[in-house]
Amino acid sequence: MSLVGDVLASFRVGSRERSGRQGVEAQLDEVTKQAEEAKFRVVEALGSRYSQLTTALHDTTYLHNRLTEAQRSVKNLTNTIDNEVLNGVKSSIGEVGCVVKRWREAVVGLEAATTLLNIHTALNNAQAHQLEHRFLSAAKNLAEVEKMLQEASEKDVEGNLDIIAVLKEELLVRRTQLLYTVGEVWNETISWEEQRESDGSRVVSLLVRLAMGSSSSSYDPQQLQEMIGASYLLGELQRLISALATNLMKHFFEPIINQGCEVKATERSDGMCLQLTHPPRSHNSHAKQKASAAVVFVRLQQVLLILQRTLLWVTVYTENKADEKTSVTLMQLLGKEIKEEFKEVVIRDCLADAVPYSRAQLDQYEDVKRSAQEFQKFLIDQGFFDASDQSLLEYAANVDVVFSNKACAHILERARELMKRPIHVTVCITPLEPGGSVVIRDENAKVLEKSTMRLEKLLAAKSLNLPKCQISSSVCELVELIYETLEEACSSSPLYAGRLFYTVRNILSLYCHIVPTAHAHQLATLPQQAAIVHNNSMYLAHHALFLGHQYRLRLPKALRDASLTTTDLAQQLRAMATSTFLRAMQTHRTALIDTLRETMCIETLGSDGSCVSKAQQGMRQVLHQLQLLHRVWQNVLPHTVYTKAIGTLVGSVVEEVVVRVVGLEDISADAALALINILNILKDFVPSLFQVEGESRTSPGDVVRVVRLWPKFCELIVVLGASLRDIADRWADGKGLLAHEFTADEVKQLVRALFQNTDRRAQVLARIK
C-alpha cells in the first residue's frame, strides 16, 4: 500500500480527535514530498531529453506510474479533506487553511509534471504518426502540444519551469519537419512539366499522381485526405491552393480562352496527365486562333472535371469562430482563390468576343447564351462558383447593352483604322453640273461606280457644291461608314440609335485628333500630304453640316425631338483643315526665305562679280521649290485654294526681295544690271505657277491679282534701269505709277543708292515729296 494510502487510513481512525489533524499534516508533508519528487524527476528526465541532449528518458513508464500513484494519493487526500477535515473548519480555521494551502501547492506541482509528461507523449506520437504517413494525426498531436504549452504559459508554469522554452523550440522543429514532409508529398502528388518543341511551341503538362510514396502502388484516398488535412492544420493549404490557381490560370485557362489551345488527357499507371500545347509566339494571332465560346467552355469543363475526380474532391474540415466544424472541398477553395480573375478573363476574352457586331448575327448569339448557362451551372455544381454567383449568365443575357457597346466600339475601331491608312492614295471629286450626276474618279481618272457623295445628290447643282479636288480614298470609306451607321440607326431601338448617332459624332471628333498625330511626320515633310488632309477635313465638314438634318426625321420617334446635330463639328473640322495647311505653308515660307537670305548676296553684287552667278543660282533654287509646290498642289487642292496658297508664298518671296533691294545704300551700275537680270528671272517665271492643267479659268494674269506687292516688284525693276528723268516722270508729283507703289522715302532711298550726288539728283530728290 502506498504512503498516501497509509496516511489516509490512519487519518480515518482518529479523524474526530485533535491528534487527527496532526496526522493529516504529517501525511500532507509526505504527499508534498512525493509530489516534489515526481515533479523533479519529470523535469530532470525531460531536460535531459530535450535540453541537454545527453541521454533519453530511461524509464518513462516508471515515472508515469509514480506520478499516477501520487495523483491517486492526492485525490484520496482531497476526498478526506472534503468529507472530514472541513467539518472541523469552524473550530480550527487557521490550521485547516494552512493544510489546504500546502495541499494546493502539491496539486499545482503534480499538474505541472502531468502537463510535461502529456507534452512528451504527444510529441512522440506526432513523430510516430509522421513516419506512418498519418499526417493529419501528427498535425493534431502538434496542435495539442501547442495548446498545452499555451495553457502552461497562462498558468505561469513557464516562469517556474525552464524546460517549457526548450519544449517550444522542439515543437517548432517538429512543425517544420512535418511541413517539409507534407510539402514533398504535395509536390509528388501534383507536378508541372514544360517542354519546348522544335517548331517553337511549348507543351505544359500537369500530372496528378494517384499513387503517392515509394511504397504505394495503388490509389489511397485516405492518405490524400491525411495530407490535405495536415496542410490545413499547419496553415499551409492556402499557399498551396494559391500556387495551383496561379499555374492553372497561366498555363491552362488563359491559353484555352485566348489562343484556342486544345487539352489532351492521358491516363497513366501512376495518375492522370493533362497536356496543353502553346503555339509559337510568332504565330500567336488571337484573331485566328481563338475558338468559339462553346468549344472554350467544353475544354474548361474537361480540365476542371479531371482535377475534381483526382484531387479537388478532397474535403477539409474547418472551424469557425463559434467552434463549429464545417466542411469545404478543394474545388471550393480553388474557386474562392481564382474565380474573380477567372470570370474577368472569360467575360473579356470569350463572351465579349462572341457578341456580334451587327443585328443580323444576333440570332447566332442564342447558342452562346445556352453554352454560358450550361457552363455556369457546371461551375456551381462543382463548387467552383457560389450558387448566388450568376455573373457569366447575366453578362451573356444582357445582350442589348453588350451588343450596343461592342457594335459602337467596333465602328470606332474601323474608323480609327481608316484614319491611319496612307493619305496619298486619292480619288478625284468632280463638282456637279446642272442636271448631271455625281462623278468620282480615281487617281487614274477612272470613274468609280460606288459613290459616297450622297449629300450632293440632295442638293442643287450649284448650292454648297464641293469644288474639284483630290481626297483620300480612306476618307471616302470613312464617309460611307458614317452613312451606314446612320442607316442602321434609323431601323434600331431608340437606345441603340442614340448610341449610333453619337458614335458618328465621335468619329468626326476623333478624326481631328488622330490624323494630325498618326501622320505628323508626313504632314511636316511632304507638301502633298498637308494638302490632301486639308481637302479630307473640308470634305468631312461638308457632310457634317447636314447629317443631323438628313436623318432627323428618319430616326426613331423618341429621338426626333432631341437636338441631334453634327454642325458644331463642321467648324471643328474646318479649323483643323486650316491649321494643318497653314502649318505646312509656314514651313514652306520659312524654307523659301532662308534660301533667299543664304544664297542671294545682294549687298555685294556690285563689288564681287562672283556673287552674281551665286545670286542667280539662289533665285533659281527658290523657283525650283515653287515649281515643286505647283506640280504637287495644282491638281490636289481646289483651284481657289491653290491660287491663294501659291500666291501667298510668291508674295513672301517678292516682299523679301523688294525690302532687301530698297534697303541698299549704294547700288552701282553693274549691281543694278545684275539685280535687273535676277528679278526678271522671277518675274518671267511666276505667271506660269498660276496656269493649272485642265483648268480653263486660270490665267497668268492672275499673278497681279493674287500676289501681294507684285506691281511694286515690277516697278522696282523699272526703277533699277531708269534714269533720273524717268524716275521723276514716273513719280509725277506723287500721282504717277511710282508714287502709287512706293513711298517718298523709299524712292529717295533708291535714288541716293543708284545715282551719285549731283545737282540733278538734288533737284529730283527735292521734287519727290
PyMOL commands that set and color helices and strands:
alter all, ss='L'
color gray80, all
select helices_A, chain A and resi 3-13+18-51+60-83+85-88+93-131+135-154+157-160+163-189+221-233+237-259+281-283+286-289+293-312+330-354+359-382+391-397+399-419+454-458+473-490+494-518+520-525+527-544+547-551+557-560+567-599+602-604+610-633+639-662+669-690+702-706+710-720+724-734+737-741+744-754+759-767
alter helices_A, ss='H'
color red, helices_A
select strands_A, chain A and resi 190-196+202-209+263-268+271-278+315-319+325-329+426-430+439-442+469-472
alter strands_A, ss='S'
color yellow, strands_A
deselect
rebuild
show_as cartoon
